[in-house]
Amino acid sequence: MATNLSSLLGWLREYQVLSRYKKQWSLAALFLVLAAAATLTVPLAFRGLVDAGITSEASDLKFIYLLVLAIVLAVVTASRFYMMSWLGERVVADIRQRVFKNVLRQSPVYFETLQTGEVLSRLTSDTTVIQTLVGSSISIALRSALMLLGGMAMMLVTSAWLASVMIVLLLLIVLPLWAMGRRVRKMSRASQDKVADTSALAGEVLNAVTTVQAFVREAYEQKRFDAAVETAFSEAKKRITARALLTALTITMAFAVIVFVLWMGARQVTAGAMSIGELTQFVLYAVFIAGSIGALSETFGDLQRAAGAMERLVELMQEAPLSAGGAQSQQPVFFNSKDAIVLKEVTFTYPSRPDFLAMHGVSFVVPQGARYALVGTSGAGKSTLFSLLLRFYEPRSGQIEIFARDASEWPVDDLRNSIGIVSQEPVIFATSALENIRYGRLDASDDEVIAAAQTAHAHGFISALPKGYDSFLGERGVRLSGGQKQRISIARAILKNPPILLLDEATSALDAESEREVQMALDTVLPGRTSLTIAHRLSTVMRADHIIVLGDGAVVEQGTHETLLTQGGLYARLAKLQFT
């Protein structure tokens, strides 16, 4: 519990949760104190009413006093509820923004071990727990603590001896309850982890729903999901069972102490040591104390859950982006060097597979304005090279230079802004065609977007959509064919207009006619622009100025198409197979 609470308290300090909304916290505290004070005044009013006599003339004023007190209590309680609920919503909104901002800047290394579904679970389930804590549980806990302390103080004023007996007995039951609370906290963390696993599984299956249906695996995936849900339910059942027992034990022991003390008070009234009004006042304060202890036991469980959730969220907020090196460099960026891309003895291993050399000793130069092609068998390191150029990963050894400047010295954003990429599996966002293309340059005008689409030969099919460029393309572009999605992706890269273009076989998903149209577009765009294309088709390779052949993570040969054919090496064998 101490570790989790330290995470919670550390987050409160580091992110200035209290100081940032000082005015709102102050108002909430004021209304909280006023509500507790009004509640603690109620037994005094009842004492006066009982001692004066319900049928006496003085009782009229006492009843009016009770009504006014009820109105005041209603107003301040409603105000406290509004302020605490506002704070709960605001704090959760801040947490979600911070988590998403930090996760968005993580390198692919981070997602090799963390599923996106788990992140989504933390953004939803865990933040909901925090919202409950800030918006409700903290308010209830503070009010209950004030009622507990205030009730004990008023009980001491009413009858010091009876109150002392109650306080001593209540303190004796705290230790066993605290021990049970530690166990509930561990169960809360385990329960939240299982819920995250369920979300991750659901996200994975829904993202591949067409594959699931194509293999007729609906029943299989339903069975997997049901098993994950039942596992999460089992963990939750353990938690709520322990928490229910904790609550029952707390209330039983607290009321047992109170009943015992009230029995002693009744004997004092019989002996004439207390008035009936004083006993009534004492009883009401005892009820307040019992209710406060019950509420505190409930909120203690919420605090334990929130501490576990906050620990997970703090991990996401404090995880440093792995590709931050050079981000603060102030050196000017020049694109007029002779060579656009230079690799010198680059060696790389994936963090998840440190013993496997994905690339070793790779060296080559891409002159500015040249069209280079990367050729090789599957797993040769072609896509890995693109990831290194974009600094999704850092090389284990060797050097990469972009426009005569070490890639590690580039501000990451500047480096990536200077490179455009068209992947083999194009990404289409759940928005309009216009906004999907505009993603390449957010400040582009509609005319510039349309011009880019025309260059990519996408204007025709986009115009034929029900709402043209304003047509919603669906999640992951489900309303488009593979070739149409590819042309949207090419238009996006064209609009970005970077000095370097990386194309992961941009025409691989196109039919012969679409391929011809896009190749014509690329032939218009690429001359004078540095491009590096991962090639699988002979038609793409033959358009390149120079070809680099990769095998098992190393450069095995390079040259022009004709030269490589005469060498009779790997390229010649691949060419013979027509790259199909």
JOJO-V372648 format. One record per residue. N is the residue number from 1. PSI is psi in whole degrees, -180 to 180 (none if undefined). OMEGA is omega as a letter, one per 30 degrees, with the letter a starting at -180 (NA if undefined). D_FIRST is the distance of its C-alpha to the first C-alpha in Angstrom with 2 decimals. Layout:
n->{N | N}
psi->{PSI | PSI}
omega->{OMEGA | OMEGA}
d_first->{D_FIRST | D_FIRST}
This chain:
n->{1 | 2 | 3 | 4 | 5 | 6 | 7 | 8 | 9 | 10 | 11 | 12 | 13 | 14 | 15 | 16 | 17 | 18 | 19 | 20 | 21 | 22 | 23 | 24 | 25 | 26 | 27 | 28 | 29 | 30 | 31 | 32 | 33 | 34 | 35 | 36 | 37 | 38 | 39 | 40 | 41 | 42 | 43 | 44 | 45 | 46 | 47 | 48 | 49 | 50 | 51 | 52 | 53 | 54 | 55 | 56 | 57 | 58 | 59 | 60 | 61 | 62 | 63 | 64 | 65 | 66 | 67 | 68 | 69 | 70 | 71 | 72 | 73 | 74 | 75 | 76 | 77 | 78 | 79 | 80 | 81 | 82 | 83 | 84 | 85 | 86 | 87 | 88 | 89 | 90 | 91 | 92 | 93 | 94 | 95 | 96 | 97 | 98 | 99 | 100 | 101 | 102 | 103 | 104 | 105 | 106 | 107 | 108 | 109 | 110 | 111 | 112 | 113 | 114 | 115 | 116 | 117 | 118 | 119 | 120 | 121 | 122 | 123 | 124 | 125 | 126 | 127 | 128 | 129 | 130 | 131 | 132 | 133 | 134 | 135 | 136 | 137 | 138 | 139 | 140 | 141 | 142 | 143 | 144 | 145 | 146 | 147 | 148 | 149 | 150 | 151 | 152 | 153 | 154 | 155 | 156 | 157 | 158 | 159 | 160 | 161 | 162 | 163 | 164 | 165 | 166 | 167 | 168 | 169 | 170 | 171 | 172 | 173 | 174 | 175 | 176 | 177 | 178 | 179 | 180 | 181 | 182 | 183 | 184 | 185 | 186 | 187 | 188 | 189 | 190 | 191 | 192 | 193 | 194 | 195 | 196 | 197 | 198 | 199 | 200 | 201 | 202 | 203 | 204 | 205 | 206 | 207 | 208 | 209 | 210 | 211 | 212 | 213 | 214 | 215 | 216 | 217 | 218 | 219 | 220 | 221 | 222 | 223 | 224 | 225 | 226 | 227 | 228 | 229 | 230 | 231 | 232 | 233 | 234 | 235 | 236 | 237 | 238 | 239 | 240 | 241 | 242 | 243 | 244 | 245 | 246 | 247 | 248 | 249 | 250 | 251 | 252 | 253 | 254 | 255 | 256 | 257 | 258 | 259 | 260 | 261 | 262 | 263 | 264 | 265 | 266 | 267 | 268 | 269 | 270 | 271 | 272 | 273 | 274 | 275 | 276 | 277 | 278 | 279 | 280 | 281 | 282 | 283 | 284 | 285 | 286 | 287 | 288 | 289 | 290 | 291 | 292 | 293 | 294 | 295 | 296 | 297 | 298 | 299 | 300 | 301 | 302 | 303 | 304 | 305 | 306 | 307 | 308 | 309 | 310 | 311 | 312 | 313 | 314 | 315 | 316 | 317 | 318 | 319 | 320 | 321 | 322 | 323 | 324 | 325 | 326 | 327 | 328 | 329 | 330 | 331 | 332 | 333 | 334 | 335 | 336 | 337 | 338 | 339 | 340 | 341 | 342 | 343 | 344 | 345 | 346 | 347 | 348 | 349 | 350 | 351 | 352 | 353 | 354 | 355 | 356 | 357 | 358 | 359 | 360 | 361 | 362 | 363 | 364 | 365 | 366 | 367 | 368 | 369 | 370 | 371 | 372 | 373 | 374 | 375 | 376 | 377 | 378 | 379 | 380 | 381 | 382 | 383 | 384 | 385 | 386 | 387 | 388 | 389 | 390 | 391 | 392 | 393 | 394 | 395 | 396 | 397 | 398 | 399 | 400 | 401 | 402 | 403 | 404 | 405 | 406 | 407 | 408 | 409 | 410 | 411 | 412 | 413 | 414 | 415 | 416 | 417 | 418 | 419 | 420 | 421 | 422 | 423 | 424 | 425 | 426 | 427 | 428 | 429 | 430 | 431 | 432 | 433 | 434 | 435 | 436 | 437 | 438 | 439 | 440 | 441 | 442 | 443 | 444 | 445 | 446 | 447 | 448 | 449 | 450 | 451 | 452 | 453 | 454 | 455 | 456 | 457 | 458 | 459 | 460 | 461 | 462 | 463 | 464 | 465 | 466 | 467 | 468 | 469 | 470 | 471 | 472 | 473 | 474 | 475 | 476 | 477 | 478 | 479 | 480 | 481 | 482 | 483 | 484 | 485 | 486 | 487 | 488 | 489 | 490 | 491 | 492 | 493 | 494 | 495 | 496 | 497 | 498 | 499 | 500 | 501 | 502 | 503 | 504 | 505 | 506 | 507 | 508 | 509 | 510 | 511 | 512 | 513 | 514 | 515 | 516 | 517 | 518 | 519 | 520 | 521 | 522 | 523 | 524 | 525 | 526 | 527 | 528 | 529 | 530 | 531 | 532 | 533 | 534 | 535 | 536 | 537 | 538 | 539 | 540 | 541 | 542 | 543 | 544 | 545 | 546 | 547 | 548 | 549 | 550 | 551 | 552 | 553 | 554 | 555 | 556 | 557 | 558 | 559 | 560 | 561 | 562 | 563 | 564 | 565 | 566 | 567 | 568 | 569 | 570 | 571 | 572 | 573 | 574 | 575 | 576 | 577 | 578 | 579 | 580}
psi->{-36 | -41 | -47 | -43 | -35 | -36 | -42 | -47 | -39 | -40 | -42 | -39 | -51 | -40 | 10 | 47 | -36 | -47 | -31 | -34 | 49 | -43 | -47 | -41 | -39 | -45 | -42 | -42 | -40 | -49 | -33 | -46 | -43 | -40 | -42 | -42 | -43 | -40 | -42 | -17 | -21 | -47 | -34 | -40 | -41 | -36 | -46 | -38 | -43 | -44 | -33 | -26 | 128 | -30 | -1 | 163 | -30 | -15 | -25 | -47 | -36 | -39 | -39 | -41 | -41 | -40 | -45 | -42 | -39 | -40 | -45 | -44 | -41 | -44 | -49 | -33 | -43 | -40 | -41 | -43 | -44 | -48 | -43 | -38 | -40 | -45 | -40 | -46 | -41 | -43 | -42 | -39 | -42 | -42 | -47 | -42 | -43 | -43 | -48 | -40 | -43 | -41 | -36 | -23 | 7 | 150 | 166 | -22 | -40 | -37 | 2 | -26 | -9 | 123 | 146 | -32 | -34 | -39 | -43 | -38 | -42 | -35 | -23 | -67 | -49 | -39 | -29 | -37 | -43 | -40 | -42 | -41 | -53 | -44 | -22 | -55 | -42 | -44 | -46 | -42 | -46 | -43 | -42 | -38 | -43 | -43 | -38 | -50 | -44 | -41 | -41 | -41 | -45 | -32 | -38 | -38 | -40 | -50 | 101 | -37 | -48 | -41 | -40 | -43 | -44 | -44 | -44 | -44 | -38 | -38 | -31 | -21 | -4 | -44 | -50 | -34 | -38 | -39 | -41 | -35 | -36 | -38 | -40 | -38 | -44 | -39 | -34 | -45 | -44 | -40 | -44 | -37 | -40 | -37 | -40 | -40 | -39 | -44 | -40 | -42 | -44 | -43 | -41 | -45 | -44 | -32 | -20 | 35 | -34 | -38 | -42 | -46 | -35 | -34 | 6 | 52 | 23 | -45 | -40 | -47 | -35 | -39 | -43 | -45 | -42 | -41 | -42 | -41 | -43 | -37 | -44 | -39 | -39 | -43 | -41 | -37 | -39 | -42 | -47 | -29 | -47 | -40 | -38 | -43 | -40 | -44 | -45 | -44 | -41 | -50 | -42 | -48 | -39 | -46 | -32 | -43 | -45 | -44 | -41 | -45 | -38 | -35 | -40 | -36 | -39 | -37 | -32 | -36 | -42 | -36 | -4 | 11 | -18 | 153 | 164 | -37 | -41 | -40 | -39 | -45 | -44 | -42 | -45 | -42 | -35 | -40 | -43 | -44 | -43 | -45 | -38 | -40 | -42 | -44 | -39 | -37 | -37 | -49 | -25 | -38 | -41 | -39 | -40 | -43 | -43 | -36 | -41 | -43 | -41 | -34 | -42 | -40 | -38 | -36 | -42 | -37 | -27 | -5 | 118 | 133 | 134 | -13 | 37 | -11 | 137 | 0 | -22 | 5 | 138 | 10 | 142 | 153 | 126 | 142 | 24 | 18 | 162 | -44 | 131 | -43 | 129 | 126 | 131 | 105 | 51 | 127 | 141 | 140 | 141 | 140 | -33 | -13 | 68 | -19 | -5 | 122 | 104 | -30 | 142 | 123 | 34 | 126 | 132 | 167 | 134 | 107 | 154 | 135 | -2 | 153 | 107 | 149 | 142 | 126 | 145 | 166 | 169 | 133 | 9 | -17 | 13 | -52 | -33 | -40 | -42 | -42 | -37 | -40 | -35 | 0 | 35 | -28 | 161 | 139 | 150 | -37 | 169 | -173 | 140 | 127 | 135 | 117 | 53 | 23 | 131 | 130 | -32 | -16 | -8 | 141 | 131 | -44 | -41 | -41 | -49 | -29 | -23 | -2 | 130 | 147 | 139 | 110 | 164 | -32 | 92 | 144 | 123 | 128 | 158 | 70 | -165 | 166 | -39 | -49 | -28 | -41 | -40 | -15 | -25 | -32 | 105 | -24 | 11 | 145 | 167 | -39 | -39 | -38 | -46 | -39 | -41 | -40 | -39 | -41 | -36 | 6 | 39 | -9 | -37 | -55 | -29 | -43 | -27 | -9 | 157 | -42 | 22 | -132 | -17 | 4 | 137 | 127 | -5 | 164 | 128 | 24 | 38 | -17 | 1 | 156 | 170 | -43 | -38 | -41 | -38 | -40 | -32 | -43 | -39 | -42 | -38 | -44 | -38 | -42 | -36 | -35 | 54 | 161 | -22 | 135 | 130 | 122 | 117 | 78 | 69 | -17 | 11 | -29 | 7 | 152 | 177 | -42 | -44 | -37 | -43 | -42 | -44 | -38 | -37 | -40 | -44 | -35 | -25 | -38 | -39 | -33 | 130 | -5 | 136 | 128 | 145 | 117 | 126 | 117 | 136 | -15 | 142 | -36 | -34 | -42 | -40 | -18 | -10 | 148 | -30 | 146 | 131 | 124 | 123 | 141 | 122 | 41 | 11 | 156 | 116 | -26 | 159 | 155 | -165 | 170 | -48 | -42 | -44 | -33 | -39 | -23 | -22 | 25 | -149 | -42 | -43 | -40 | -42 | -41 | -37 | -33 | 2 | 21 | 37 | none}
omega->{a | l | a | l | l | l | a | l | l | l | l | a | a | a | l | a | a | a | a | a | a | a | a | l | a | l | l | l | l | l | l | l | l | l | l | l | l | l | a | l | a | l | l | l | l | l | l | a | a | a | l | a | a | a | a | l | a | a | a | l | l | l | l | l | l | l | l | l | l | l | l | l | a | a | a | l | l | l | l | l | a | a | a | l | l | l | l | l | a | a | l | l | l | a | a | l | a | a | a | l | a | a | a | a | l | l | l | l | a | a | l | a | a | l | l | l | l | l | l | l | l | l | a | a | a | l | l | l | l | l | l | a | a | a | a | a | l | l | a | a | l | l | l | l | l | l | l | a | l | l | l | l | a | l | l | l | a | l | a | a | l | a | l | l | a | a | a | a | l | l | a | a | a | a | l | l | l | l | l | a | l | l | l | a | l | l | l | l | l | l | l | l | l | l | l | l | l | l | l | l | l | l | a | a | a | l | l | a | l | l | l | a | a | l | l | a | l | a | l | a | l | l | l | a | l | l | l | l | a | l | l | l | l | l | l | l | l | a | a | l | l | a | l | l | l | l | a | a | a | a | a | a | a | a | l | l | a | l | l | a | l | l | l | l | l | l | l | l | l | a | l | a | l | l | l | l | l | l | l | l | a | l | a | l | l | l | l | a | l | l | a | l | l | l | l | l | l | a | l | l | l | l | l | l | a | l | l | l | a | l | l | a | l | l | a | a | a | l | a | l | a | a | a | a | l | a | a | a | a | a | l | a | l | l | a | l | a | a | l | a | l | l | a | l | a | l | a | l | l | a | a | l | a | a | a | l | l | l | l | l | a | l | l | a | l | l | l | l | a | l | a | l | l | a | l | l | l | a | a | l | a | l | l | l | l | l | l | l | l | a | l | l | l | l | l | l | a | a | l | l | l | a | l | l | a | a | a | l | l | l | a | a | l | l | a | l | a | a | l | a | l | a | l | l | a | l | l | a | a | l | a | l | a | a | l | l | a | l | l | l | a | a | a | l | l | a | l | l | a | l | l | l | l | l | l | a | l | a | a | a | l | l | a | l | a | l | l | a | l | a | l | a | l | l | a | l | a | a | a | l | l | l | l | l | a | a | l | a | l | l | l | l | l | l | l | l | a | l | l | l | l | a | l | a | a | a | a | a | a | l | a | a | l | l | l | a | a | l | l | l | a | l | l | a | a | a | a | l | l | l | l | a | l | a | l | a | a | a | l | a | a | l | a | l | a | a | l | a | l | l | a | l | a | l | a | l | l | a | l | a | a | a | a | l | a | a | l | a | a | a | a | l | l | l | l | l | l | l | l | NA}
d_first->{0.00 | 3.80 | 5.47 | 5.23 | 6.00 | 8.43 | 9.92 | 10.49 | 11.99 | 13.82 | 15.31 | 16.48 | 18.21 | 19.61 | 21.07 | 22.25 | 21.11 | 22.12 | 25.27 | 26.67 | 27.01 | 27.58 | 30.44 | 28.65 | 25.57 | 28.11 | 30.12 | 27.16 | 26.13 | 29.81 | 30.24 | 27.06 | 28.46 | 31.89 | 30.72 | 28.90 | 32.00 | 34.33 | 32.44 | 32.45 | 36.20 | 37.00 | 37.11 | 39.45 | 41.73 | 41.81 | 42.58 | 45.50 | 46.68 | 46.64 | 48.29 | 50.91 | 51.71 | 51.28 | 55.08 | 55.94 | 57.06 | 54.14 | 51.72 | 52.75 | 51.21 | 48.05 | 47.70 | 48.25 | 45.56 | 43.11 | 44.11 | 43.61 | 40.22 | 39.24 | 40.46 | 38.54 | 35.35 | 35.96 | 36.58 | 33.59 | 31.22 | 32.65 | 32.37 | 28.69 | 28.08 | 30.06 | 28.38 | 24.78 | 25.84 | 27.61 | 24.61 | 22.48 | 25.25 | 25.85 | 22.33 | 22.02 | 25.49 | 24.55 | 21.56 | 23.90 | 26.58 | 24.51 | 23.09 | 26.62 | 28.25 | 26.24 | 26.45 | 30.17 | 30.75 | 29.27 | 31.85 | 32.61 | 30.74 | 27.45 | 28.58 | 29.73 | 26.27 | 24.82 | 26.57 | 27.59 | 26.55 | 22.90 | 23.30 | 24.96 | 22.17 | 19.68 | 22.35 | 22.82 | 20.16 | 17.08 | 18.97 | 19.99 | 16.44 | 16.19 | 19.66 | 18.76 | 15.99 | 18.40 | 21.58 | 20.80 | 17.45 | 17.32 | 20.94 | 20.53 | 17.64 | 19.73 | 22.86 | 21.47 | 20.23 | 23.71 | 25.39 | 23.55 | 24.47 | 27.86 | 28.63 | 27.93 | 30.10 | 32.87 | 32.68 | 33.18 | 36.18 | 37.53 | 37.15 | 35.38 | 35.75 | 34.34 | 31.43 | 30.61 | 30.63 | 28.26 | 25.73 | 25.71 | 25.30 | 22.45 | 20.50 | 21.04 | 19.25 | 15.96 | 14.56 | 15.11 | 13.71 | 10.34 | 10.39 | 11.39 | 8.73 | 6.09 | 9.03 | 9.68 | 6.66 | 8.06 | 11.39 | 10.99 | 10.63 | 13.51 | 15.49 | 15.45 | 16.61 | 19.41 | 20.53 | 20.82 | 22.91 | 25.11 | 25.76 | 26.62 | 29.05 | 30.67 | 31.17 | 32.76 | 35.11 | 36.19 | 36.97 | 39.25 | 40.61 | 44.24 | 43.71 | 41.99 | 44.95 | 47.52 | 46.35 | 46.04 | 42.43 | 41.27 | 40.81 | 39.01 | 36.52 | 36.10 | 35.32 | 32.70 | 31.09 | 31.29 | 29.57 | 26.70 | 26.44 | 26.58 | 23.83 | 21.60 | 22.82 | 22.06 | 18.38 | 18.36 | 20.29 | 17.81 | 15.06 | 17.54 | 18.91 | 15.72 | 15.13 | 18.85 | 18.78 | 15.97 | 18.14 | 21.30 | 20.18 | 19.04 | 22.33 | 24.46 | 23.38 | 23.58 | 27.01 | 28.22 | 27.73 | 29.43 | 32.30 | 32.91 | 33.14 | 35.36 | 37.60 | 38.06 | 38.83 | 41.44 | 43.13 | 43.31 | 44.99 | 47.43 | 48.15 | 48.73 | 45.90 | 44.30 | 45.84 | 45.01 | 43.84 | 41.42 | 40.04 | 39.74 | 37.83 | 35.55 | 35.01 | 34.07 | 31.54 | 30.13 | 29.91 | 28.13 | 25.58 | 25.10 | 24.75 | 22.24 | 20.03 | 20.37 | 19.61 | 16.48 | 15.18 | 16.12 | 14.62 | 11.27 | 11.37 | 12.62 | 9.93 | 7.33 | 10.21 | 11.04 | 7.91 | 8.60 | 12.23 | 12.16 | 10.88 | 13.91 | 16.17 | 15.60 | 16.68 | 19.83 | 20.53 | 20.28 | 22.11 | 25.40 | 28.58 | 30.25 | 33.76 | 33.45 | 35.93 | 39.02 | 37.64 | 38.62 | 42.09 | 44.89 | 47.81 | 50.30 | 50.57 | 54.04 | 55.27 | 58.75 | 58.29 | 60.48 | 57.70 | 54.91 | 52.73 | 52.86 | 50.86 | 51.30 | 50.22 | 46.96 | 44.68 | 41.48 | 38.89 | 36.19 | 32.64 | 31.96 | 35.23 | 35.64 | 38.43 | 40.61 | 42.88 | 43.15 | 45.61 | 47.45 | 50.08 | 50.78 | 53.27 | 55.41 | 56.57 | 56.90 | 59.49 | 59.00 | 60.57 | 60.78 | 59.86 | 58.15 | 57.13 | 54.57 | 55.70 | 54.21 | 53.01 | 49.64 | 46.86 | 49.14 | 46.75 | 48.29 | 45.22 | 43.17 | 45.72 | 45.20 | 41.43 | 42.13 | 44.67 | 42.18 | 39.51 | 37.06 | 36.86 | 38.03 | 40.71 | 39.98 | 43.24 | 46.38 | 47.00 | 47.32 | 49.45 | 49.90 | 53.02 | 53.36 | 49.85 | 47.01 | 44.56 | 41.62 | 43.20 | 43.52 | 41.19 | 39.52 | 40.58 | 44.16 | 44.40 | 43.35 | 45.57 | 48.48 | 47.95 | 48.49 | 47.49 | 48.73 | 46.71 | 48.11 | 45.74 | 46.09 | 43.21 | 44.27 | 42.05 | 42.08 | 44.49 | 48.23 | 50.47 | 51.15 | 47.52 | 46.89 | 49.67 | 48.83 | 45.43 | 47.45 | 48.28 | 46.67 | 49.46 | 52.25 | 54.80 | 55.72 | 58.98 | 57.22 | 54.96 | 58.02 | 59.87 | 57.09 | 57.16 | 60.93 | 60.71 | 58.28 | 60.64 | 57.99 | 59.89 | 61.97 | 59.32 | 57.08 | 60.07 | 60.70 | 57.28 | 57.43 | 56.27 | 57.13 | 54.71 | 52.63 | 52.05 | 48.47 | 47.97 | 45.08 | 41.75 | 42.43 | 46.10 | 46.74 | 49.99 | 51.49 | 53.04 | 51.82 | 54.70 | 54.16 | 50.49 | 51.64 | 54.19 | 51.66 | 49.55 | 52.69 | 53.60 | 50.17 | 50.73 | 54.27 | 53.11 | 50.64 | 53.67 | 51.94 | 54.03 | 52.50 | 52.15 | 50.26 | 51.45 | 49.93 | 53.15 | 53.26 | 56.09 | 54.67 | 53.92 | 57.32 | 60.54 | 63.70 | 64.82 | 61.46 | 61.11 | 64.51 | 63.61 | 60.33 | 62.04 | 64.65 | 61.96 | 60.30 | 63.73 | 64.08 | 60.67 | 60.19 | 63.37 | 62.60 | 58.83 | 56.83 | 55.52 | 53.85 | 54.11 | 52.63 | 55.73 | 56.35 | 59.72 | 62.96 | 63.95 | 60.93 | 61.51 | 65.17 | 64.41 | 62.39 | 63.98 | 62.20 | 60.21 | 57.42 | 56.90 | 53.54 | 53.09 | 50.02 | 48.41 | 51.52 | 54.61 | 57.39 | 60.15 | 60.94 | 63.99 | 65.91 | 66.37 | 69.88 | 69.05 | 66.17 | 68.32 | 70.96 | 68.47 | 67.77 | 64.09 | 60.86 | 61.79 | 65.18 | 63.70 | 61.26 | 64.11 | 66.20 | 63.58 | 63.76 | 60.00 | 59.44}
